[in-house]
Amino acid sequence: MKSMLVGRKDEIKTLKKLYKSTRSEFVALYGRRRVGKTYLIKELFENQFTFQVTGLSQDTFTITKSYASNLRNKISTFRQETATKKTIFLTFITTFGVTPNQYTMSLVQNGLTLDDLFG
């Protein structure tokens, strides 16, 4: 892969090691806005293994009926495009959590807040 990533040798080495692990791994990539976190993941892995949704919320995040439908469509497309037979676990990493409701219960396997990660 011809990479346009500059100055990220340590991050690339760590991410590749975790990706090749035989164990389940969880990675929280965080930092200031606009420094290339999403670009690093997309460029390094060439969209091989994940999809993400990013955004800001001032309160707990609520999954609505239309957002749940959108997530189901994304999961379906991901399965088709990757031809994966593996289980897909939907994890929400949010500042204040996810509001429990019928859509959360049927879609989200894990939820983490910033307090869980850094508290």
C-alpha positions as CSV (number, residue, x, y, z in Angstrom):
1,M,0.0,0.0,0.0
2,K,1.4,3.4,-1.0
3,S,0.5,5.5,2.0
4,M,0.1,9.3,2.2
5,L,0.4,9.1,6.0
6,V,3.3,11.1,7.4
7,G,4.7,11.0,10.9
8,R,2.5,8.2,12.1
9,K,4.9,5.3,12.3
10,D,4.2,4.4,15.9
11,E,0.4,4.7,15.5
12,I,0.5,2.6,12.3
13,K,2.6,-0.1,14.0
14,T,0.2,-0.3,17.0
15,L,-2.9,-0.4,14.8
16,K,-1.5,-3.1,12.5
17,K,-0.5,-5.2,15.5
18,L,-4.0,-5.0,17.0
19,Y,-5.7,-5.7,13.7
20,K,-3.6,-8.9,13.3
21,S,-4.3,-10.1,16.8
22,T,-6.2,-13.4,17.3
23,R,-8.1,-11.8,20.2
24,S,-10.9,-9.3,20.1
25,E,-9.4,-5.9,20.5
26,F,-11.0,-2.5,21.3
27,V,-9.3,0.7,20.2
28,A,-10.4,4.2,21.1
29,L,-8.7,6.7,18.8
30,Y,-9.1,10.1,20.3
31,G,-7.5,13.5,20.0
32,R,-8.1,17.1,19.0
33,R,-10.5,17.9,16.1
34,R,-9.2,17.9,12.6
35,V,-5.9,16.2,13.1
36,G,-6.6,13.2,10.9
37,K,-8.0,10.4,13.2
38,T,-10.6,9.2,10.7
39,Y,-8.3,9.7,7.8
40,L,-5.6,7.5,9.5
41,I,-8.0,4.6,10.0
42,K,-9.5,4.8,6.5
43,E,-6.2,5.2,4.8
44,L,-4.4,2.5,6.8
45,F,-7.0,-0.2,6.5
46,E,-8.5,0.9,3.1
47,N,-12.0,0.6,4.5
48,Q,-11.5,-3.2,5.1
49,F,-13.2,-3.8,8.4
50,T,-15.4,-1.2,9.8
51,F,-17.8,1.6,9.3
52,Q,-18.3,4.5,11.7
53,V,-20.6,7.3,12.3
54,T,-19.3,10.5,13.9
55,G,-21.0,13.5,15.3
56,L,-21.6,15.6,18.3
57,S,-24.3,15.5,21.0
58,Q,-24.9,17.8,24.0
59,D,-26.9,15.1,25.9
60,T,-27.5,11.4,25.8
61,F,-27.9,10.1,22.2
62,T,-31.3,8.8,21.3
63,I,-31.7,6.3,18.5
64,T,-34.8,7.1,16.6
65,K,-36.8,4.8,14.3
66,S,-35.3,6.4,11.2
67,Y,-31.7,6.3,12.6
68,A,-32.2,2.6,13.5
69,S,-33.4,1.9,10.0
70,N,-30.3,3.8,8.7
71,L,-28.0,1.7,10.9
72,R,-29.7,-1.6,9.8
73,N,-29.1,-0.5,6.2
74,K,-25.4,0.2,6.9
75,I,-25.0,-3.2,8.6
76,S,-26.6,-4.9,5.6
77,T,-24.5,-3.1,3.1
78,F,-21.3,-3.8,5.1
79,R,-22.2,-7.6,5.2
80,Q,-22.8,-7.6,1.4
81,E,-19.7,-5.6,0.5
82,T,-17.4,-7.5,2.8
83,A,-19.1,-10.9,2.4
84,T,-18.4,-11.4,6.1
85,K,-19.9,-14.3,8.0
86,K,-18.7,-12.9,11.3
87,T,-21.0,-11.4,13.9
88,I,-21.1,-7.6,13.8
89,F,-21.2,-5.9,17.2
90,L,-22.5,-2.4,17.2
91,T,-20.8,-0.3,19.9
92,F,-21.6,3.3,20.6
93,I,-18.9,5.5,22.1
94,T,-20.5,8.7,23.3
95,T,-19.9,11.5,25.7
96,F,-23.1,11.0,27.7
97,G,-24.4,7.6,26.8
98,V,-27.2,6.3,24.7
99,T,-30.9,6.6,25.8
100,P,-32.3,3.1,26.3
101,N,-35.3,2.4,24.1
102,Q,-36.6,-0.3,21.7
103,Y,-34.1,0.6,19.0
104,T,-31.1,0.6,21.4
105,M,-32.1,-2.7,22.8
106,S,-32.4,-4.4,19.4
107,L,-29.3,-2.9,17.8
108,V,-26.6,-1.9,20.3
109,Q,-24.5,-4.6,22.0
110,N,-22.1,-2.2,23.8
111,G,-22.1,1.4,25.0
112,L,-19.2,3.3,26.3
113,T,-19.0,6.8,27.6
114,L,-15.9,9.0,27.9
115,D,-16.1,8.3,31.7
116,D,-15.8,4.6,31.0
117,L,-12.7,5.2,28.9
118,F,-11.0,7.9,30.9
119,G,-12.9,8.2,34.1
